[in-house]
Every structure is written in structure tokens, then in C-alpha cells.
């Protein structure tokens, strides 16, 4: 999910941002509507989102509402701001509008909502039951150990690929042995709709390799840092002293969720690049797939993608490389179905490192919502 929405009050320690799936029932149970609610934060405790619904008795009848509201001590309150799209309308089929008060259950990751509608036709009240998928077991597990992964949600299906071709488990638990950091793609079957989300869940694996023993003597001076922009350099003579032991590789942990998309630039922690090139590392794919999914669900959102490099090498080449990295991320999102006009790019070269160079986390992109 894109943001990390922190709500005030008793529910304040929890994030209610994300995608919720379930159903709305009329009080007399004569009509039911499978529903998907996407919640984002605007400013402070102000919220906005998108509510998609299908008429359970007439699947061709659908509606998408823009929702606005605010956090409450027990959950959140949303109102129908405007209708974004609608299909299958007739004199006997119409959509009610009003206000919905939701209560949050952290144990089940459930929103229970009561809708009070404006009086029009048969519009009166409605009852919502919505669930979201969230990792409930440890986010890091021992390599090779039998571990039971546990998530929230209803009628959950686990897939090994974003295309949902490799089903590996069903239900809220999955006993498995992981040897590398793995991303699963989960989908709820509870009142599924055409807009039901695919939720990536990343489980990291801790290293079990023993630490190397201390060196008995002082190692020779370390080789100079490899520049972010590759260039030819004179070949230095080989020293006569024994070479130093190879340093342990730097590992960047996979991010379980995307950051808030707002007016300030947000770092995508796992979207990194190979040194000296605009080539994405494999770990970038889950986060970019999730970003593309959220962008397609929010058609009014426009983004600026900013590229960065490490502060090593020639500044002029770093500037061009940062621009190329931003363009590569844009191309990935366009290929995933995002309209090119919604994405702009910029490069900052090596002017804005986040960590002392050299550090692979400086070879990054940042995204920022545009007004």
C-alpha cells in the first residue's frame, strides 16, 4: 500500500491506509454490493479515497465514488464526495450517497461500517464489512527453518508470482521454509470484484552465515571506492602484500510497504540500481508493481520521478545517469499500464545523497505527488 496513515485516538497506533475488500448489505438483506475501499491520507487527520461497488444481483451495474472524511478515535468517517464513474444505471437501479462511519478491529484487520444515506427512493442505511490483507507473523524469519507465515483477510490465496499463475497456498497461514527473501502476492476471495487488489507481502530471511574470524595482522589499505559512473582508469601495479579479505556484501532489506505519496519526495527503499548504470536491481520489481497498481486505482494522481546517484565519480556523468534512472522507472510504470502523461522525470545527479558515499542506497529514485 502506498502510504503509512497514522490515525489519532485509540486507533492511532495503527495504519488504516490501504485497500479493504468486502461487502455492503442493506439492512433488510434484499441487496448486497461487493465493495473495494482504498484509503489515503490528505493532511493531518483528513482522509480521501475511492470506493468501488458492484450490484451483487446485477454485476453489470457498478459505481466508483470519490470519498472524503477524517479519522475518528475508533476508526474513520467517510462521505461520498462525487461520483467518478457508473455503469448499468436504470430507473430501478441507482446508488445511494451519504456518510459512512467505520469502526476498526485490529485483530481481524476489519472495518465495520454503518452508512446513513440521504433519503432518495429506497436509500436509508447500509452495513459494511471490509477486510484487508496484512502480514501478522514476523517479517523476518530464519533461513531454512520451518516457519508458519500468517496474514489477515478472508478466503486468502497465496501466489508466488505477480501474474497469479503459481498458487502456493490458501487460507490465513502458510507453513514453509524460506532460504531467500521472498515476495508473495495475495488476493482475497471474499466478495471478489473486478477491482479486487493483489497485495504483495515480502518476508525477509536472516543470514545464518558465521561472522569471519578477526585478521591476525593489519590489512593493506583498502582500494579506492568504485565510482557510480564507470570510467577507464590507469592500471595500478599489483602490491606485493597479500590481498585483504573480501568485505561482506551490503544488503538492502526489502520494504514491506510503499511510503506515503504526498507533496514531499518519498524514497522507494528497494528501487535501486546497479553501479554506474540505469539498470534496476531485481528487488525493485515488487515495489514498482505495487506502485503501478495504486496509480491505476487513482487515475487523478500525477507523479514526479526523481533520479539520484552516489557522490563518487564525475558530476556531469552522474547528472546524466540520474536522469536515465528516472526515465527507466517511468518506462517500467508505463509498460505496467500507467499513462505517460501522468509521469514526469528529473535528475539530481550526486547533489542529494542520503548516506555517506559510497553507499548503494544513494543510487535511488524518489517519487512525489504533483498538484
Secondary structure, DSSP 8 states (H G I E B T S, - for coil): -----B-SSTTTTSB--EEEEEEEEETTSS-EEEEEEEEEEEETTEEEEEEEEEETTEEEEEEEEEEEEEE-SSEEEEEEEEEEEEES-BTTB----EEEEEEEETTTTEEEEEEEE--STT--EEEEEEE---B-S-SEEETT-EEEEEB-SSSEEEESSTTS--EEEESSEEEEE-SS-EEEEEEE-TT--TT---EEEEEEEE---------SS----------SS----------SS--------------SS----SSS-EEEEEEEB-TTS--B-TTHHHHHHHHHHHHHH-TT-EEEEEE---S-S-HHHHHHHHHHHHHHHHHHHHHTT--GGGEEEEE-TTTT-SSSSS-GGGSEEEEEEE-
